Amino acid sequence: MNRRVVITGIGNITPLGNTVSEFWENIKNSKNGIDFITKFDTSDCENKIAAEVKNFQPTDYMEKKLTKRYDLFTQYGVASAVQAFNDSEIKSDEINADRFGIIYGSGIGGLNTMEEQIIKMHEKGPSRIAPLFIPMSIVNMAAGNIAIHLGAKGICTCTVTACATATNCIGEAFRSIKHGYHDIIVSGGAEASIDKIGIGGFTSIMALSPSKDINRASIPFDKERNGFVMGEGAGALVLEELEHAQKRGAKIYAEIVGYGTTCDAYHMTAPSPDGSGASKAMQMAINEAGISNNEISYINAHGTSTMPNDSAETNAIKSVFKEYAYELLISSTKSMTGHLLGAAGAVEAIIAIKSLQDNFVPPTINYKEKDPVCDLNYVPNTGVSHENKYVLSNSFGFGGHNAVLCFKKWE
């Protein structure tokens, strides 16, 4: 059974806005969501900048008592899912809850709660650990609590593949609907790791940019790139079987037509330099879509602003597209949002979908110095109008995880 799968709802919480409309407008206008950290005192931290969510009000999406039971990543996740579900205009009493699922992940999970409770244990002893420490911390709780909020009784699972998490979640949701197991799945990812242990941990493996200039820190594909900038937030998509969506008169944002996932089996943190695993994932997504490579017009790149990732991804794109690679429009919106880790793929999937809707390719901002190793068109600094029919969204995670989605314009 090969059923068509469409996107009928989207929602996000991001450093550039807590609604899709605000977020997309800021992306189109090349706004930088990166600034100095306000969540904690950074006086003893080497890295002092991040892309924080601003003005988030969890009680817009859940009862106040639940905010004390949910780690911040779960709050973000539930908020994004509620937005997407409301946007889809699905009526819970008119669908089969047993064929309505959740596949929603996080790369790290409840790191804020872990940090807080480990400090409390150290200072006051294990008897003072909060009763809800474990359910607030574990990674699957965003998915579980989304299911409770939305009444989804089908599959409820959480794929965890570091920075590829949300893309893998969306891809697995796509396959579950395509092959007949479900009719509707809410999918995506959430992350809230801007805390001292999160920033300190990524600093210690030299993954973060040490720059103190918010406009020269997240600079994907730039010759002077030196690490990524931590972001936070969440993204959610409602995936729905086409006939199910049409029967209820749903608005349709785009169709998801391909998914590829592979592993480099190379290194714990570094990608394979030749981009071979990433290139195979891209080709798998294109093949499943049933199109030729030169029908892709735009790639939302993983583009982390690290030396190894950006060169490997460039090599991967060249390997797949050959000379046509130089005609592609490619951008890394992490230049504006920072790197949302396990949520990145969902937020970037929304960008890919909006690029199809609006025939617009967002830029890679703050790009100045060309790198001879990264010599493709990264849409520097200003977005461009461009007719798009098929676009790719790339995500690559620690552990060698590669995941790619192919979206098609809904016409």
N, C-alpha and C positions, 0 to 999 in steps of 0.2 A: 504494500500500500504506500503510495507516494502522494500525499495531500499537500496542497499549497498553504503556506503559512504567512500571515500578514501581521503587521504591527498596528494595534488599534488604541493604544494608550501609552503615554510617556510621562515620566516625572523625575525630577532631580532636586538635590540639595548640593550646591557647589560654591566654591570661592567667588564665583561670578554671578551668583543669584540663586534664589531658592524657589524659583518657578522656571519652567522651560522657556517661557517667553522672555523673561529678564535675562536668563543665561544666554540664550541664542543672540539676543540683541547685543550683549556685551562681547560675545565672541565675534560677531560680524564687525563690531566697531574696534576690534583689536585691543580690548581693554586688558590690562595686566592685573590678575588677581593675587599677585604675590606681594607680601609686605613683611614688616618685622613682626615677630611672634608676640602675641599679647596673652596667650593662654597660660604662660608660666614665666617665671623669672629666668632669663637666659644669661645672667651675668657670669655664670661659670660654664657656659656652653660655647663651643667653638662656632657652631652654626646658629644663627639668630634670625633667619628668615624662613617663611613658609607661606603656603596659600591656605589661609583659614576660611572656614565658613563664617559669614557675618549675619547677625540679626536673625538667627534661627530661633523659632518659637515652637518647641515640641508640643505644647498644649494646643496648637492649631490642628494636631493630628491624633492626639491621644489624651486620655485623662491624666490629670496632674500626678496622681498616685503612681501611674505607670512609669513616669519619668524617673522615679526613684528606684525602680526595679529593672530599668533598661540601661545598659552601658550606652555611651554616646553613639557608637557605631550602629546599634540597634535602633536608637531614636532616628538617626538619619535614614536607615533602611526602611523602617516602617513609614516614615514621612514620604519618601520617594515612591513607595509602593501604593500608598493611599492616593497620592496625586495621580499616579498612572491609572489606577483602577477607576477613580472618579472621572478621569479624562476619557476613559473607554466607554463610559455610560452603560456598563454592564449592570443589569439588575440581578442581584443575588438570588432572588426568589424565582427567576426565570431560567436558571442554568442548572446543569447537573453538577453538584458540588464534588461528586466523586470523580469527575473528569476535568476538574479545575485544580491545577497544581501550582506549586512554588518551587523554583530552582534559583536560589539567591545566596550569594556567597560573600565572603570577606577574606582578605589575604591574611589578616592577623587577628581580628576579633576584638575582644574587650580589653585592649591594652591599658586604657585609662583605669579601669577597675583593677586590673592586675597590679599596676604600679601603686595605686592607692592602698590596696589591701596588703601587699607585701611590706610596704612601709609600716602600716599599722601593726602587722604581725611582729616585725622587727622591734618596734618601739614598745608594744604593749602585750605581746604574747599571742599565741595561736587562738586562745579562747576569745579574742576580740575580733576575729575575722567575721565579716558580715555574713549573715545566713544565706544570702543570695549571691555570694561571691562566684560560685561555680556557674550557675545558670546565666549570670550577667557576663561572664568572661568567654564562654565557649562559642566557637565560630558559628555553629548552626542556629544560634538563637535569633538572629535576624530573620532567617527563613521561617523558623517555628512561630515567632510572634507575628510575622506578616500573615501566615496562614490563619492564626487565631483572629486577627483583625478582619480578614476578608472572608473567612468561612470556607477556605479551600481544603477539601478533604481528599484530593488526589495525591500525587507524588509531592513530597516535601523534603527537599534535599539541598545540600550545600557543597558545591564543588570548590575546592581550595587549591589554586595553582598560582599563588603569589600574585604577580601583577597581571597575569592572564585570567584571573579568577572570573571576573564578570563576563568576559567574552566566552570562556568555556561554559559558564552557566547558561548564557543565551543560546549558544550552539547546541547544548544538550537539550534545552527546552524546544528548540526548533526541530530537532530530530524526534523527540517524543511526540510532538503533534504531527509531524510529517508522516510518521509510521503508524499513526492511529491510536496511540495510547491515551492521549488527552485532547481536549478541545481548546482549552485556555490554560496558559501558564504565565504567571508573573515572574519575571526573571531580571537579574542584575547583580549589583554588588554595593557594599557600603564599607567605609573605612574611617576611622577616627584615631590616628596615631600621632597626632601633633601633641606629644607630651615629652617629658624629659627623657624617659627611657626609650621612646621611639626615635626621637631626634638623636640622642646619644648613641643608640645602637647602630643606626645607619651611618652616623659620623665615624664610628670606630672601624667600620669596614670600608671607609673612604668612598662611600657611594654618593654622599651629598655634596653639592657645590659649596665651597668655603666662601664664596663671594659675599660681600656685604652690600653690593649694589643690586637692588631689586630688579633692575633692568638689564643686568648682565649675569644673572644667576642661572635661570632656566633658558638656555640658548641652544636648542636642538640643532644639530648639523653645522653649527658655527665652529670654525677652527679653534676658538678659544673656550669651547665647552669644557667643563671640569666636574660635572656631577649633576644629579637631579635635585629638584626642590620638592620637599614633602607637601602634598596637598591632602585634603580631606573632603568627605561628602558621600553622596550616594546617587545612583541612577537606577531606574526601573523601567522596564518595557512590558507591555501586555502583548504577548504573542497569542494569536488566535487562528484557528483553521478557517480558511477563506469562506467556505459556504456557511459555516456557523456565524461568521461576522456579517456576511451579506444578508443572511436570513433575518438578523435583528436590525439591519440598516445602519451598521456601524460606519463611522468615518475610518478611513484607512490611510495611514501615513506612508507606508512603504511595504514592500514584500521582502522577506528574507529568503534568499535562494541558494545560498551556499555556506558551508562551514568546513574549515580544515583545522586539524590539530595534530601536532607532532611533538617529539622531544629531541633535543640536541644530543642528550646523553654524553655531555662534554665536560661540564664544570658546574659547581654549586651556584655560582653567581654570574659568571661571564658567559655570554653567548658564543656559539661557534663562530669564529671570525669570518668564515666564508658565507655565513648566513644560510647554510644548507637546510637546516631544520625549518627556519622561517620560510624559505622559498617553497619548500614542499607543502607547508600549510597553506600558503597563498594559492598555489596551483590546485590543491585539493578543493578549496572553496570555489575557485573559478570553474573547475571541472564539474562540480556538483551543480553549479548554476547553469551549466550547459551552454556556455558562451565562449567566444574566443578571447584571448588575453587582451587584444587591443580594443575590446569593448569597455574595459575599465577606464574611467576618465579621471578618477580621484582616489587617492589612498590617504586615509587618516592614519598616519604612521604612529608606531609606538613611540619613537623619537624621544628618548628620556633625557637627552643632553649629557649623556656619558660618552666618553671616547669609544669604548668597545661596542655599545649598543648601536649608535648611530652609523658607524662604519659597517657593522655587520648587517644592519637592516638595508643600507644602501646596496651592499653586495647582493643581498637576497632579492631586492627589487630588480636589479640588473640581470640576475640569473633567470628570473621568471620572464621578464619583459624584453630582454635583449635591447635592440636599438630603440624600441618604442618606449623604453624607460625614460628617455630624455623628453618625450612628449607628454608624459603623465604630469598631473598636478599632485603634489605631495605636500602635506603639512603636518606639523606636530602642534596640536593645540595645548600640549603640556607647557608650551612657552607662555600660555596665559593662565592655565589652571594649576600649574604644578603637577606632580605625579600623585594621583589618587590611589595608587597601589591596587588593591583588590576591587575598587570601584571604578578604576580608570576606563576599563573596557565598556562599561554601561554608559558612562557619560559621553565617551567618544562615539559609541554607537548612535546616541541621540544626535550628536553633531553630524554624523554621516547621513542619518535619515533627514535631518533638516537641510543638509546640502543638496539632497535630491529634490526636496520640496521646493526650495527657493532658487535652485540653479546657481548656487553660490559656494565658492571654495574659501574657507577661512585661512588666515595666514599663519606663518611661523613668525611671531613677533620678536623684536630685538635682535634680529639677524644682521650681522655686520661683516664678519670675516669669512670669506669663502674658504672651504677646506677642499684641496684637490682630491681627497679621498671620498668626500661627499659632494658630488658634482651634479646632482639632479636638480630639478626645479622644485624648491621647497616653499614656494609662494611667499617670498620674504616680505614681512612687515605689513602688507596690505592685502586683504582678501580680494578675490576677483569673481566677477560674474562668469559662469560657465555652464553650459547645458550638460547635465549629468543624467545618465540612465542607470549605470552600474557603478557602485563604489565599494571599496574594501575598507575594513577597519582592522588594524593589526594590534595584537597584544602579545608581549613576550615576558615571561616571568622567571625569577630565580629558580634554579633547578632545571633550566632548559626547556620550560614549557612554552609552546608556541600555539597561538589560537588566532584564527582569522575568520571574519564574517563577511559575506557578500550580500549587499542590499540592492534592490532594484526599485526604480521609481514606480510609484503606483499611477497608472494611467487609465 
